Amino acid sequence: MPIRGVLFDVDDTLFDYSASEAAGLLAHLRQDGLLDRFPDPAAAVALWREITETEYSRFADGELSFPAQQRARARRFLSHLRRTAPSAVPEPEAVAWFTGYDAHRRAAWSAFPDAEPVLRHLTPGYRLGIVSNASVPQQRRKLDAVGLLDFFGDLVVCSEEHGAAKPAASIFLAGCALLELEPHEVAFVGDKYLVDALGAHDAGLRACWLDRANIRNRTAVRHGIHVIDSLELLPSVLTG
């Protein structure tokens, strides 16, 4: 049966999260005069991403709310700079620091250049939706800011509201239900092999791994998972 719908991940698939994350962090550290605490800017970004991965995993597992993981990330980052325990950083200070970082990050928000053209190409023939490990308000806000929200409207499923995160099959199936299609009629596109591609494949969708960083040669890709390095290649996968 042909593919009739496409579900997309957001961050680092349609929305250039990594670039805005790095730009926002470095701008915030420069403003606060803290960038010289690191050997180089790359070290600051690496630390922030290490902390983010840990705390965001706690959010995805249901241990923290979306705002709580933001505060936890800020608290741990500031505690590293001060060589203190995270608990020594007052919560209002963590909130204020993350708010400042977020303002700089939003100034750098952008979609990938291949996102809008492929969505415009697919819109006439496919139902489009979002499945993301995040919160609905946050992802809708990002998509709206970069001019992509109108392609999806209210067809957005996120882990915080759904109650389970990718790679759980239930969140992919919830996305299919929102499109009013069966899993075998839906493709899913995401940038993380284990979370996005393997999760979608195991849930019965046509899985497309968007490997922008070209790491496929270091990954054992399961048979049946399609690998693309640009969204420009997606239409041919859907019709192939």
PAZAPA-4460 file (N, C-alpha, C; in steps of 0.05 Angstrom, whole numbers, plus 32768, in hexadecimal, padded with zeros to 4 digits):
% residues 240
    n_x    n_y    n_z   ca_x   ca_y   ca_z    c_x    c_y    c_z   seq   type   mol
   8011   7FE8   8000   8000   8000   8000   8012   8019   8000     1      M     A
   800B   802D   7FF0   801C   8045   7FEF   801C   8055   8009     2      P     A
   8031   8065   800C   8032   8077   8023   8020   808F   801E     3      I     A
   800F   8095   8032   7FFC   80AA   8030   8001   80C1   8044     4      R     A
   8013   80BC   8057   8018   80D1   806B   8035   80D0   8074     5      G     A
   803F   80E7   807D   805B   80E8   8086   805C   80F7   80A2     6      V     A
   8069   80EA   80B5   806D   80F6   80CF   808B   80FE   80D1     7      L     A
   808F   8115   80DC   80AA   8120   80DF   80B2   8124   80FC     8      F     A
   80CB   811F   8102   80D8   812A   811A   80DC   8147   8115     9      D     A
   80E2   8157   812A   80E6   8174   8127   8104   817B   8128    10      V     A
   810F   8177   8140   812B   8181   8145   8140   8172   8135    11      D     A
   814F   8181   8127   8165   8176   8116   815A   8165   80FF    12      D     A
   8140   8167   80F9   8134   815B   80E2   8129   8171   80D0    13      T     A
   8115   8180   80DA   810B   8198   80CD   8117   81B2   80D7    14      L     A
   811C   81B2   80F1   8125   81CA   80FF   8142   81C6   8107    15      F     A
   8153   81DA   8101   8170   81D7   8107   8175   81DD   8124    16      D     A
   816F   81C9   8135   8171   81CC   8152   818F   81D0   815A    17      Y     A
   81A0   81BF   8150   81BC   81BF   8159   81C9   81DA   8154    18      S     A
   81C4   81E6   813D   81D1   8200   8137   81C6   8216   8149    19      A     A
   81AC   8216   814E   81A1   822B   815F   81A9   8226   817C    20      S     A
   81AC   820D   8184   81B5   8207   819F   81D1   8212   81A4    21      E     A
   81E3   820C   8192   81FF   8216   8195   8200   8234   8194    22      A     A
   81F3   8240   8181   81F3   825D   817E   81E8   826B   8197    23      A     A
   81D1   8260   81A1   81C5   826C   81B9   81D6   8269   81D2    24      G     A
   81E2   8252   81D5   81F3   824E   81ED   820B   8261   81EC    25      L     A
   8219   8262   81D6   8231   8272   81D4   822B   8290   81D7    26      L     A
   8215   8299   81CB   820D   82B5   81CE   8207   82BC   81EB    27      A     A
   81FA   82A9   81F9   81F3   82AE   8215   820C   82AF   8226    28      H     A
   821E   829C   8221   8237   829C   8231   8248   82B5   822C    29      L     A
   8249   82BE   8213   8257   82D7   820D   824B   82EF   821C    30      R     A
   8231   82F0   821B   8223   8306   8228   8228   8307   8246    31      Q     A
   8229   82EF   8252   822E   82ED   826F   824C   82ED   8276    32      D     A
   825D   82EE   8262   827A   82EE   8267   8284   82D3   8272    33      G     A
   8277   82BE   8269   827E   82A3   8274   828C   8291   8260    34      L     A
   828E   829A   8247   8299   8288   8233   82B7   8282   8237    35      L     A
   82C5   8295   8245   82E2   8290   8249   82E7   827B   825F    36      D     A
   82D1   8271   826B   82D4   825B   827F   82DA   8240   8271    37      R     A
   82D7   8240   8257   82DB   8227   8248   82F4   8229   8236    38      F     A
   8301   8213   8230   8318   8213   821E   8312   821F   8203    39      P     A
   82FA   821A   81F9   82F2   8225   81DF   82D3   8222   81DE    40      D     A
   82C7   822F   81CA   82A9   822E   81C8   829F   8212   81C5    41      P     A
   82AE   8201   81B6   82A5   81E5   81B2   82A2   81D6   81CD    42      A     A
   82B3   81DC   81E0   82B2   81CE   81FA   8299   81D6   8209    43      A     A
   8291   81EF   8206   8279   81F9   8213   8260   81EB   8207    44      A     A
   8260   81E9   81ED   8249   81DC   81E0   8248   81BF   81E6    45      V     A
   825F   81B2   81E7   8260   8195   81ED   8255   8190   8209    46      A     A
   825D   81A0   821D   8253   819D   8238   8235   81A0   8239    47      L     A
   822B   81B5   822C   820E   81BB   822C   81FF   81A4   821F    48      W     A
   8209   8199   820A   81FB   8183   81FC   81FC   8169   820D    49      R     A
   8212   8165   821B   8214   814D   822C   81FF   814F   8243    50      E     A
   81FC   8167   824F   81E9   816B   8264   81CC   8168   8258    51      I     A
   81C8   8174   8241   81AE   8173   8234   81A5   8157   822E    52      T     A
   81B7   8146   8224   81B1   812B   821E   81A7   811C   8237    53      E     A
   81B5   8120   824D   81AE   8112   8266   8193   811C   8270    54      T     A
   818F   8136   8272   8176   8140   827E   815E   813D   826B    55      E     A
   8163   813F   8251   814D   813B   823E   8144   811E   823E    56      Y     A
   8157   810C   8243   814F   80EF   8245   813D   80EB   825D    57      S     A
   8142   80F9   8273   8131   80F8   828A   8115   8102   8284    58      R     A
   8113   8117   8274   80F9   8121   826B   80EB   810C   825A    59      F     A
   80FA   8101   8246   80EE   80ED   8234   80E4   80D5   8243    60      A     A
   80F1   80CE   8259   80E9   80B7   826A   80D3   80BE   827D    61      D     A
   80CA   80D7   827D   80B4   80DF   828E   80BC   80E7   82AA    62      G     A
   80D6   80E9   82AF   80E0   80EF   82CA   80DE   810D   82CF    63      E     A
   80E1   811E   82BA   80E0   813B   82BD   80CB   8146   82AA    64      L     A
   80BF   815C   82B1   80AE   816B   829E   80C0   817A   828B    65      S     A
   80B4   8185   8275   80C4   8193   8262   80D2   81AC   826F    66      F     A
   80C4   81BD   827F   80D2   81D3   828C   80E6   81CA   82A0    67      P     A
   80E1   81B3   82AE   80F4   81AA   82C2   810E   81A1   82B6    68      A     A
   810E   8195   829E   8127   818D   8292   8137   81A6   8289    69      Q     A
   8129   81BB   8282   8137   81D4   827B   8145   81DF   8293    70      Q     A
   8138   81DF   82AA   8144   81E9   82C3   815B   81D7   82CB    71      R     A
   8158   81BD   82C8   816D   81AB   82D0   8186   81AF   82BF    72      A     A
   8182   81B3   82A5   8199   81B8   8293   81A8   81D1   829C    73      R     A
   8199   81E7   82A1   81A6   8200   82A9   81B4   81FD   82C3    74      A     A
   81A8   81EF   82D6   81B4   81EC   82F1   81CE   81DC   82EF    75      R     A
   81CE   81C7   82E0   81E6   81B7   82DD   81FC   81C6   82CF    76      R     A
   81F5   81D5   82BA   8209   81E5   82AB   8216   81FA   82BD    77      F     A
   8205   8209   82CC   8210   821D   82DE   8220   8211   82F4    78      L     A
   8218   81FA   82FE   8227   81EE   8314   8243   81E5   830A    79      S     A
   8245   81DD   82F1   825F   81D6   82E6   8271   81EF   82E5    80      H     A
   8266   8206   82DD   8276   821E   82DC   827F   8227   82F8    81      L     A
   826F   8222   830C   8275   822B   8327   8282   8215   8338    82      R     A
   8284   81FD   832D   828F   81E6   833B   8280   81E2   8355    83      R     A
   8266   81E2   8353   8255   81DD   836A   8241   81C6   8363    84      T     A
   8232   81BD   8376   821D   81AA   8370   8206   81B8   8362    85      A     A
   81F8   81AA   8350   81E1   81B6   8343   81CC   81C1   8356    86      P     A
   81C9   81B4   836D   81B6   81BC   8381   81BD   81D8   838D    87      S     A
   81D6   81E0   8389   81DE   81FA   8394   81D6   8211   8382    88      A     A
   81CC   820B   836A   81C2   8220   8358   81A5   8225   835D    89      V     A
   819D   823C   8367   8180   8241   836D   816F   823E   8354    90      P     A
   8157   8234   8357   8145   822F   8340   813F   8249   8331    91      E     A
   8139   8260   833E   8134   8278   832F   814C   8280   831D    92      P     A
   8164   827B   8327   817B   8282   8317   817E   826F   82FE    93      E     A
   8177   8255   8303   8178   8243   82EC   8163   824A   82D7    94      A     A
   814B   8252   82E1   8136   825A   82CE   813F   8273   82BE    95      V     A
   814A   8286   82CC   8153   829F   82BF   8169   829A   82AB    96      A     A
   817B   8288   82B2   8191   8282   82A0   8187   8274   8287    97      W     A
   8175   8261   828A   816A   8253   8273   815A   8266   8261    98      F     A
   814B   8278   826E   813B   828B   825F   814D   829D   824D    99      T     A
   8164   82A5   8258   8177   82B4   8248   8182   82A5   8231   100      G     A
   818A   828C   8237   8194   827A   8222   817F   8276   820C   101      Y     A
   8166   8272   8214   8151   826C   8201   814C   8284   81EF   102      D     A
   814E   829C   81FA   814A   82B4   81EA   815F   82B6   81D4   103      A     A
   8178   82B0   81DB   818E   82B0   81C6   8189   8299   81B2   104      H     A
   8180   8282   81BC   817C   826B   81AA   8166   8271   8196   105      R     A
   8150   827E   81A0   813A   8284   818E   8142   8297   8178   106      R     A
   8155   82A9   817E   815E   82BC   816A   816C   82AD   8153   107      A     A
   8176   8294   8158   8184   8285   8144   8173   826F   8138   108      A     A
   8159   826D   813F   8148   8258   8135   8146   8259   8116   109      W     A
   8148   8242   810A   8144   8240   80ED   813C   8224   80E5   110      S     A
   812F   8222   80CE   812A   8208   80C2   8141   8200   80B0   111      A     A
   8144   81E7   80AB   8157   81DE   8097   814E   81E7   807C   112      F     A
   8160   81EE   806A   8158   81F8   804F   8147   81E4   803F   113      P     A
   814A   81CA   8045   813B   81B6   8036   811F   81B0   8041   114      D     A
   8119   81BC   8059   8100   81B5   8066   80E7   81C1   8058   115      A     A
   80E6   81DB   8054   80CE   81E7   8048   80C9   81DD   802C   116      E     A
   80DD   81DA   801B   80D8   81D0   8000   80CC   81B4   7FFF   117      P     A
   80D6   81A2   8010   80CB   8187   800F   80AF   8186   801B   118      V     A
   80AA   8196   8030   808F   8196   803B   807B   81A1   8027   119      L     A
   8083   81B6   8019   8071   81C1   8004   806C   81AD   7FEE   120      R     A
   8081   819E   7FE7   807E   818A   7FD2   806B   8173   7FDA   121      H     A
   806D   816C   7FF4   805D   8155   7FFE   8040   815C   8004   122      L     A
   803B   8174   800B   8021   817C   8015   8009   8173   8004   123      T     A
   800B   8176   7FE9   7FF3   816F   7FD9   7FED   8151   7FDA   124      P     A
   8001   8140   7FDE   7FFC   8123   7FDC   7FFD   8113   7FF5   125      G     A
   8004   8120   800C   8008   8111   8025   7FFD   8120   803D   126      Y     A
   7FF4   8111   8051   7FED   811D   806A   8007   811F   807A   127      R     A
   800C   8136   8086   8025   813B   8094   8020   8140   80B2   128      L     A
   8032   8136   80C3   802F   813A   80DF   804A   8139   80ED   129      G     A
   804A   813E   8107   8062   813F   8117   8061   812B   812E   130      I     A
   8077   811D   8133   807A   810C   814B   8095   8113   8157   131      V     A
   8095   811E   8170   80AD   8129   817B   80AF   8122   8199   132      S     A
   80C7   811E   81A2   80CC   811B   81BF   80D0   8137   81CB   133      N     A
   80BA   8144   81D0   80BB   815F   81DB   809F   8165   81E5   134      A     A
   8098   817F   81E7   807D   8187   81EE   8070   8194   81D6   135      S     A
   8056   8192   81D3   8048   819D   81BC   804B   81BB   81BA   136      V     A
   8048   81CB   81D0   804B   81E8   81CD   8067   81F0   81C3   137      P     A
   807B   81E2   81CE   8096   81E9   81C6   809B   81E4   81A8   138      Q     A
   8093   81CC   819F   8098   81C6   8183   8087   81D6   8170   139      Q     A
   806E   81DC   8177   805E   81ED   8167   806A   8209   8165   140      R     A
   8074   8213   817B   8081   822D   817C   8099   822E   8169   141      R     A
   80A9   821A   8169   80C1   8219   8158   80B9   8217   813A   142      K     A
   80A6   8205   8135   809D   8203   8119   8090   821C   810E   143      L     A
   8081   822A   811F   8075   8243   8117   808A   8258   8112   144      D     A
   809E   8259   8123   80B3   826E   8121   80C2   826B   8107   145      A     A
   80C5   8253   80FD   80D5   824F   80E4   80C3   824B   80CC   146      V     A
   80A9   8250   80CF   8097   8250   80B8   808E   8234   80AF   147      G     A
   808F   8220   80C0   8088   8205   80B7   806E   81FA   80C4   148      L     A
   8063   8208   80D7   804C   81FE   80E6   8034   81F9   80D5   149      L     A
   802F   820A   80C1   8017   8208   80B0   8017   81ED   80A1   150      D     A
   802D   81E1   809D   802E   81C7   808F   8021   81B1   80A0   151      F     A
   8020   81B5   80BB   8017   81A0   80CD   7FFE   81A7   80DD   152      F     A
   7FF9   81C1   80E1   7FE1   81C8   80F0   7FE2   81BC   810C   153      G     A
   7FCD   81AE   8114   7FCB   81A2   812E   7FD5   8185   812F   154      D     A
   7FE0   817B   8119   7FE8   815F   8117   8004   815C   8123   155      L     A
   8006   8161   813D   801F   8160   814C   801B   814E   8165   156      V     A
   802C   8139   8167   802C   8128   817F   8047   812B   818C   157      V     A
   8048   8130   81A6   8061   8133   81B5   8060   8121   81CE   158      C     A
   8077   8119   81D6   807A   8105   81EC   806E   810F   8206   159      S     A
   8071   8129   820C   8068   8132   8226   804A   812E   8229   160      E     A
   803B   8136   8214   801E   8133   8215   8015   8116   8210   161      E     A
   8024   8107   81FF   801D   80EC   81F9   8022   80D9   8210   162      H     A
   8037   80DE   821F   803E   80CD   8236   8053   80B7   8230   163      G     A
   805D   80B7   8219   8073   80A4   8212   8083   80B1   81FC   164      A     A
   809D   80AB   81FB   80AF   80B8   81E8   80B9   80A3   81D4   165      A     A
   80C0   80AE   81BC   80CE   809D   81A9   80E7   8091   81B6   166      K     A
   80ED   8077   81B2   80E3   8066   819D   80CB   8055   81A3   167      P     A
   80BC   805B   81B8   80A4   804C   81BE   8091   804B   81A7   168      A     A
   8086   8034   81A0   8074   8032   8189   805C   8043   818C   169      A     A
   8052   8047   81A5   8038   8054   81A9   8038   8071   819E   170      S     A
   804F   807F   81A0   804F   809B   8197   804E   809C   8178   171      I     A
   805B   8089   816B   8059   8088   814E   803D   8081   8145   172      F     A
   8031   806F   8153   8016   8066   814D   8002   807D   8152   173      L     A
   8007   808D   8167   7FF6   80A4   816C   7FF8   80B8   8155   174      A     A
   8010   80BB   814A   8013   80CD   8133   8003   80C2   811B   175      G     A
   8004   80A8   8116   7FF5   809C   8100   7FD7   80A1   8105   176      C     A
   7FCE   809D   811D   7FB2   80A1   8123   7FA9   80BE   811E   177      A     A
   7FBB   80D1   8124   7FB5   80ED   811F   7FB2   80F2   8102   178      L     A
   7FC1   80E4   80F1   7FBF   80E7   80D4   7FA7   80D6   80C9   179      L     A
   7F9B   80C6   80DB   7F86   80B4   80D3   7F8F   80A0   80BE   180      E     A
   7FA7   8095   80C2   7FB2   8082   80B0   7FBE   806A   80C0   181      L     A
   7FC1   8053   80B2   7FCD   803C   80BE   7FEC   803F   80BD   182      E     A
   7FFA   8033   80D0   8017   8036   80D0   8025   802F   80B6   183      P     A
   801B   801B   80A7   8028   8014   808E   8023   8028   8078   184      H     A
   8011   803C   807D   800C   8051   806A   801C   806A   8070   185      E     A
   802D   8069   8085   803A   8081   808F   8058   807D   808F   186      V     A
   8067   8092   8087   8084   8093   808A   808B   80A5   80A1   187      A     A
   80A1   809F   80AE   80AB   80B1   80C3   80C8   80B9   80BC   188      F     A
   80CE   80D2   80C0   80E8   80DD   80B9   80F4   80EA   80D2   189      V     A
   810C   80E1   80DA   811A   80ED   80F1   8137   80E9   80EF   190      G     A
   8146   80F9   8100   8163   80F9   80FD   8172   80E6   8110   191      D     A
   8164   80D9   8123   8171   80C7   8135   816A   80AA   812D   192      K     A
   817F   809A   8129   817B   807F   811F   816B   806E   8133   193      Y     A
   8175   806D   814C   8168   805B   8160   814C   8065   8168   194      L     A
   814A   807F   816D   8131   808A   8177   811C   808D   8161   195      V     A
   8124   8097   814A   8112   809E   8135   810E   8087   8121   196      D     A
   8124   8080   8113   8122   806C   80FE   811B   8050   8108   197      A     A
   8129   8047   811C   8124   802C   8126   8109   802B   8134   198      L     A
   8103   8040   8143   80E9   8040   8150   80D2   8040   813D   199      G     A
   80D4   8050   8128   80BE   8051   8114   80BC   8036   8105   200      A     A
   80D3   802B   80FE   80D3   8011   80F0   80C5   7FFC   8101   201      H     A
   80CC   7FFA   811B   80C1   7FE6   812C   80A3   7FEB   8131   202      D     A
   809A   8004   812D   807D   800A   8131   806D   8004   8117   203      A     A
   807B   7FFC   8102   806D   7FF5   80E9   806B   800B   80D5   204      G     A
   8079   8021   80D9   8079   8037   80C5   8090   8033   80B2   205      L     A
   8090   8042   809C   80A7   8042   808A   80BB   8056   8096   206      R     A
   80D1   804C   809F   80E4   805D   80AD   80F9   8069   809B   207      A     A
   80FD   8083   809E   8111   8092   808E   8124   809F   80A2   208      C     A
   813D   8097   80A1   8151   80A3   80B3   815E   80BA   80A3   209      W     A
   815B   80D2   80AE   8168   80EA   80A2   8184   80ED   80AE   210      L     A
   8197   80E3   80A0   81B3   80E2   80A9   81C2   80FA   809E   211      D     A
   81BC   8112   80A8   81CA   812A   809E   81E8   8129   80A3   212      R     A
   81F0   811C   80B9   820D   811C   80C1   821C   8106   80B3   213      A     A
   820E   80F5   80A2   821B   80E0   8093   822B   80CD   80A5   214      N     A
   821D   80C2   80B9   8229   80AF   80CB   8220   8092   80C5   215      I     A
   8212   808F   80AF   8206   8074   80A9   821B   805E   80A7   216      R     A
   8234   8065   809F   8248   8051   809C   8252   8047   80B7   217      N     A
   824B   8055   80CD   8252   804C   80E7   823A   8041   80F6   218      R     A
   8225   803C   80E8   820C   8032   80F4   8202   801A   80E5   219      T     A
   81FB   8005   80F3   81EF   7FED   80E6   81D2   7FF3   80E2   220      A     A
   81CA   7FFA   80CA   81AF   8002   80C3   819E   7FE9   80BD   221      V     A
   8188   7FE7   80CB   8176   7FD0   80C7   816A   7FD0   80AC   222      R     A
   8167   7FB8   80A0   815A   7FB6   8086   813D   7FC1   8088   223      H     A
   8136   7FD1   8074   811C   7FDD   8073   811B   7FFA   807B   224      G     A
   8131   8003   8087   8133   801F   808F   8141   802F   8079   225      I     A
   8134   8043   806F   813E   8053   8059   8150   806A   8065   226      H     A
   8167   806E   8059   817A   8082   8062   817D   8098   804D   227      V     A
   8179   80B1   8055   817C   80C8   8044   818D   80DD   8052   228      I     A
   819C   80EC   8043   81AC   8101   804F   81A1   811D   804B   229      D     A
   818A   811E   803D   817C   8138   8039   815E   8132   8035   230      S     A
   814E   8145   803E   8131   8142   803A   812A   8143   801C   231      L     A
   813C   814D   800C   8136   814E   7FEF   8132   8132   7FE4   232      E     A
   813D   811E   7FF1   813B   8102   7FE8   8122   80F4   7FF2   233      L     A
   8113   8101   8004   80FD   80F4   8010   80E7   80EC   7FFC   234      L     A
   80DF   80FE   7FE9   80C9   80F6   7FD7   80CE   80DC   7FC8   235      P     A
   80E7   80D7   7FC0   80ED   80BE   7FB2   80EB   80A6   7FC4   236      S     A
   80F0   80A9   7FDE   80ED   8093   7FF1   80CF   808D   7FF4   237      V     A
   80BF   80A1   7FF5   80A2   809D   7FF9   8095   808F   7FE2   238      L     A
   809F   8093   7FCA   8092   8087   7FB2   80A1   806E   7FA9   239      T     A
   80B8   8068   7FB6   80C7   8051   7FAD   80BD   8037   7FB8   240      G     A
***
